[in-house]
């Protein structure tokens, strides 16, 4: 799904890095949703304002990719 990042916060669980992200989907731009993704599933340099493609599997965020040409 296409979305815009509203926030990115790193954290660790037992030494394994993860990110808590907040985003608004293209379908509902006024609604902020939160999710979590393993560090391997998030591109380097993610920041609020980036347009992204979020891939989910069974309701869990699997991968977040920056949409090319996206400028924060």
N, CA and C atoms as an extended XYZ file, in Angstrom:
216
Properties=species:S:1:pos:R:3:atomname:S:1:resname:S:1:resid:I:1 pbc="F F F"
N         0.834       -1.169        0.000 N   UNK     1
C         0.000        0.000        0.000 CA  UNK     1
C         0.881        1.236        0.000 C   UNK     1
N         0.440        2.260       -0.676 N   UNK     2
C         1.194        3.512       -0.720 CA  UNK     2
C         0.847        4.343        0.506 C   UNK     2
N         1.880        4.940        1.108 N   UNK     3
C         1.683        5.723        2.325 CA  UNK     3
C         2.757        6.800        2.432 C   UNK     3
N         2.577        7.693        3.413 N   UNK     4
C         3.566        8.714        3.739 CA  UNK     4
C         3.973        8.515        5.189 C   UNK     4
N         5.282        8.428        5.437 N   UNK     5
C         5.757        8.256        6.807 CA  UNK     5
C         5.503        9.524        7.617 C   UNK     5
N         5.012        9.335        8.840 N   UNK     6
C         4.793       10.453        9.748 CA  UNK     6
C         5.797       10.423       10.897 C   UNK     6
N         6.391        9.263       11.137 N   UNK     7
C         7.379        9.135       12.200 CA  UNK     7
C         8.126        7.823       12.096 C   UNK     7
N         9.381        7.835       12.581 N   UNK     8
C        10.228        6.639       12.578 CA  UNK     8
C        10.997        6.634       13.895 C   UNK     8
N        10.841        5.562       14.678 N   UNK     9
C        11.509        5.484       15.973 CA  UNK     9
C        12.194        4.123       16.127 C   UNK     9
N        13.525        4.108       16.256 N   UNK    10
C        14.226        2.837       16.444 CA  UNK    10
C        14.088        2.337       17.881 C   UNK    10
N        14.123        1.015       18.048 N   UNK    11
C        14.167        0.405       19.370 CA  UNK    11
C        14.747       -0.995       19.226 C   UNK    11
N        15.070       -1.624       20.351 N   UNK    12
C        15.645       -2.966       20.330 CA  UNK    12
C        14.865       -3.893       21.239 C   UNK    12
N        14.810       -5.156       20.843 N   UNK    13
C        14.269       -6.206       21.700 CA  UNK    13
C        15.361       -7.262       21.800 C   UNK    13
N        15.916       -7.440       23.000 N   UNK    14
C        16.997       -8.405       23.230 CA  UNK    14
C        18.136       -8.222       22.226 C   UNK    14
N        18.474       -6.968       21.939 N   UNK    15
C        19.591       -6.658       21.057 CA  UNK    15
C        19.276       -6.679       19.571 C   UNK    15
N        18.045       -7.016       19.209 N   UNK    16
C        17.650       -7.044       17.801 CA  UNK    16
C        16.968       -5.727       17.453 C   UNK    16
N        17.457       -5.003       16.435 N   UNK    17
C        16.883       -3.697       16.098 CA  UNK    17
C        15.565       -3.793       15.318 C   UNK    17
N        14.640       -2.939       15.707 N   UNK    18
C        13.341       -2.795       15.047 CA  UNK    18
C        13.042       -1.312       14.899 C   UNK    18
N        11.984       -1.003       14.155 N   UNK    19
C        11.518        0.380       14.034 CA  UNK    19
C        10.017        0.427       14.263 C   UNK    19
N         9.609        1.427       15.007 N   UNK    20
C         8.189        1.741       15.158 CA  UNK    20
C         7.938        2.859       14.150 C   UNK    20
N         6.981        2.658       13.263 N   UNK    21
C         6.696        3.687       12.265 CA  UNK    21
C         5.256        4.165       12.403 C   UNK    21
N         5.049        5.409       12.047 N   UNK    22
C         3.709        5.986       11.952 CA  UNK    22
C         3.553        6.425       10.507 C   UNK    22
N         2.384        6.162        9.943 N   UNK    23
C         2.183        6.487        8.533 CA  UNK    23
C         0.720        6.780        8.243 C   UNK    23
N         0.501        7.478        7.147 N   UNK    24
C        -0.849        7.756        6.637 CA  UNK    24
C        -0.926        7.148        5.247 C   UNK    24
N        -1.955        6.357        5.003 N   UNK    25
C        -2.095        5.729        3.690 CA  UNK    25
C        -2.629        6.732        2.679 C   UNK    25
N        -2.408        6.423        1.420 N   UNK    26
C        -2.911        7.285        0.348 CA  UNK    26
C        -4.440        7.320        0.375 C   UNK    26
N        -5.056        6.198        0.744 N   UNK    27
C        -6.517        6.106        0.786 CA  UNK    27
C        -7.119        6.917        1.933 C   UNK    27
N        -6.381        7.027        3.062 N   UNK    28
C        -6.864        7.776        4.222 CA  UNK    28
C        -5.751        8.695        4.734 C   UNK    28
N        -5.472        9.790        4.026 N   UNK    29
C        -4.336       10.650        4.370 CA  UNK    29
C        -4.455       11.374        5.710 C   UNK    29
N        -5.652       11.459        6.292 N   UNK    30
C        -5.824       12.152        7.571 CA  UNK    30
C        -5.766       11.211        8.772 C   UNK    30
N        -5.574        9.925        8.539 N   UNK    31
C        -5.551        8.927        9.612 CA  UNK    31
C        -4.132        8.384        9.770 C   UNK    31
N        -3.537        8.590       10.953 N   UNK    32
C        -2.193        8.086       11.236 CA  UNK    32
C        -2.310        6.690       11.857 C   UNK    32
N        -1.559        5.756       11.285 N   UNK    33
C        -1.543        4.368       11.740 CA  UNK    33
C        -0.131        4.047       12.214 C   UNK    33
N        -0.018        3.226       13.257 N   UNK    34
C         1.298        2.817       13.742 CA  UNK    34
C         1.552        1.358       13.423 C   UNK    34
N         2.820        1.032       13.220 N   UNK    35
C         3.212       -0.344       12.980 CA  UNK    35
C         4.661       -0.546       13.349 C   UNK    35
N         5.091       -1.793       13.309 N   UNK    36
C         6.470       -2.128       13.630 CA  UNK    36
C         7.058       -2.966       12.510 C   UNK    36
N         8.357       -2.780       12.294 N   UNK    37
C         9.040       -3.522       11.234 CA  UNK    37
C        10.470       -3.815       11.694 C   UNK    37
N        10.961       -5.001       11.354 N   UNK    38
C        12.349       -5.348       11.651 CA  UNK    38
C        13.264       -4.421       10.853 C   UNK    38
N        14.441       -4.159       11.384 N   UNK    39
C        15.348       -3.217       10.715 CA  UNK    39
C        15.699       -3.658        9.300 C   UNK    39
N        15.752       -4.950        9.059 N   UNK    40
C        16.079       -5.450        7.721 CA  UNK    40
C        14.979       -5.118        6.704 C   UNK    40
N        13.769       -4.842        7.182 N   UNK    41
C        12.650       -4.549        6.294 CA  UNK    41
C        12.444       -3.073        6.001 C   UNK    41
N        13.310       -2.207        6.550 N   UNK    42
C        13.162       -0.760        6.353 CA  UNK    42
C        14.421       -0.212        5.687 C   UNK    42
N        14.250        0.601        4.663 N   UNK    43
C        15.388        1.181        3.939 CA  UNK    43
C        16.153        2.166        4.826 C   UNK    43
N        17.424        2.348        4.534 N   UNK    44
C        18.266        3.268        5.307 CA  UNK    44
C        17.844        4.711        5.065 C   UNK    44
N        17.882        5.495        6.124 N   UNK    45
C        17.588        6.913        6.013 CA  UNK    45
C        16.110        7.253        5.998 C   UNK    45
N        15.264        6.335        6.425 N   UNK    46
C        13.817        6.601        6.447 CA  UNK    46
C        13.529        7.789        7.359 C   UNK    46
N        12.650        8.687        6.880 N   UNK    47
C        12.317        9.874        7.676 CA  UNK    47
C        10.891       10.325        7.379 C   UNK    47
N        10.298       11.070        8.311 N   UNK    48
C         8.942       11.582        8.092 CA  UNK    48
C         8.856       12.377        6.792 C   UNK    48
N         7.760       12.192        6.091 N   UNK    49
C         7.539       12.876        4.826 CA  UNK    49
C         7.848       12.015        3.614 C   UNK    49
N         8.607       10.928        3.814 N   UNK    50
C         8.928       10.032        2.700 CA  UNK    50
C         7.667        9.312        2.219 C   UNK    50
N         7.516        9.223        0.904 N   UNK    51
C         6.447        8.400        0.319 CA  UNK    51
C         6.990        6.984        0.229 C   UNK    51
N         6.203        6.029        0.701 N   UNK    52
C         6.682        4.654        0.778 CA  UNK    52
C         5.639        3.666        0.269 C   UNK    52
N         6.136        2.467       -0.017 N   UNK    53
C         5.273        1.335       -0.329 CA  UNK    53
C         5.446        0.355        0.826 C   UNK    53
N         4.350        0.061        1.522 N   UNK    54
C         4.387       -0.834        2.673 CA  UNK    54
C         3.807       -2.182        2.265 C   UNK    54
N         4.609       -3.227        2.460 N   UNK    55
C         4.145       -4.581        2.158 CA  UNK    55
C         3.819       -5.281        3.469 C   UNK    55
N         2.621       -5.845        3.528 N   UNK    56
C         2.182       -6.538        4.736 CA  UNK    56
C         1.893       -7.998        4.420 C   UNK    56
N         2.118       -8.846        5.411 N   UNK    57
C         1.822      -10.262        5.293 CA  UNK    57
C         1.036      -10.665        6.533 C   UNK    57
N        -0.203      -11.092        6.346 N   UNK    58
C        -1.077      -11.472        7.453 CA  UNK    58
C        -1.197      -10.357        8.492 C   UNK    58
N        -1.286       -9.118        8.029 N   UNK    59
C        -1.481       -7.972        8.907 CA  UNK    59
C        -0.225       -7.457        9.588 C   UNK    59
N         0.933       -8.028        9.262 N   UNK    60
C         2.200       -7.619        9.864 CA  UNK    60
C         3.061       -6.968        8.787 C   UNK    60
N         3.664       -5.814        9.115 N   UNK    61
C         4.526       -5.137        8.143 CA  UNK    61
C         5.765       -5.987        7.898 C   UNK    61
N         5.981       -6.322        6.640 N   UNK    62
C         7.101       -7.160        6.233 CA  UNK    62
C         8.231       -6.319        5.633 C   UNK    62
N         7.846       -5.277        4.879 N   UNK    63
C         8.849       -4.468        4.188 CA  UNK    63
C         8.303       -3.076        3.900 C   UNK    63
N         9.190       -2.085        4.034 N   UNK    64
C         8.857       -0.700        3.701 CA  UNK    64
C         9.910       -0.209        2.715 C   UNK    64
N         9.477        0.149        1.510 N   UNK    65
C        10.389        0.642        0.474 CA  UNK    65
C        10.039        2.082        0.140 C   UNK    65
N        11.069        2.901       -0.044 N   UNK    66
C        10.854        4.283       -0.455 CA  UNK    66
C        10.445        4.300       -1.919 C   UNK    66
N         9.460        5.113       -2.240 N   UNK    67
C         9.029        5.266       -3.625 CA  UNK    67
C        10.002        6.216       -4.307 C   UNK    67
N        10.587        5.766       -5.407 N   UNK    68
C        11.572        6.575       -6.130 CA  UNK    68
C        10.987        7.941       -6.486 C   UNK    68
N        11.814        8.958       -6.357 N   UNK    69
C        11.376       10.316       -6.658 CA  UNK    69
C        10.710       10.987       -5.468 C   UNK    69
N        10.630       10.269       -4.344 N   UNK    70
C        10.011       10.807       -3.138 CA  UNK    70
C        10.959       11.796       -2.484 C   UNK    70
N        10.449       12.956       -2.169 N   UNK    71
C        11.246       13.988       -1.512 CA  UNK    71
C        10.523       14.410       -0.253 C   UNK    71
N        11.233       14.398        0.865 N   UNK    72
C        10.617       14.781        2.141 CA  UNK    72
C        10.572       16.278        2.288 C   UNK    72
